[in-house]
């Protein structure tokens, strides 16, 4: 009886160890939220994720077509998931892939919800560049008795702050066009 128990315990321990370590060195896949031009990666791309460091607040990611690995801040990618789930998640960001915005008004608030009375999570500075993630449904922003032109956009700052911003005081641009202009100078 004790021999059978010890064999069963060893087998159970081995199975637990294998399930924890897994057969892959990859945590999963994520969607890149902010471009990494020095690595040739654009926002919206799927990337393999290998390690998460809570100490340095970074993930070690790679590219889909090479063995190169490098660190990015935690906020720069979505939470790692299966490849199929991450691929499905990437669809949400397609409409605004490569779309960034320059802030036209100093002190423009980013909000917790797409409503002008929601809690402010951040105040944007004039000419600050933010990443546009996707469009949301929210309450109209009023100027007197007239609704202002624009949309509520889910945005991300360069320090990882997420929030909602009304597009009226944002100047959207395609980051690939800006990069191309800088390379031809």
Secondary structure, DSSP 8 states (H G I E B T S, - for coil): -HHHHHHHHHHHHHHHHHHHH-S-S--EEEEBSS-BGGGTB-TT-EEEEEEEETTTTEEEEE-TTS--EEEEEGGGB---B-HHHHHHHHGGGSTTTTEEEEE-STTEEEESSSSTTS-EEEEE-TT-EEEEEEEE-----EETTEE-S--EEEEE-TT--EEEEEGGGEEEEEHHHHHHHHHH-
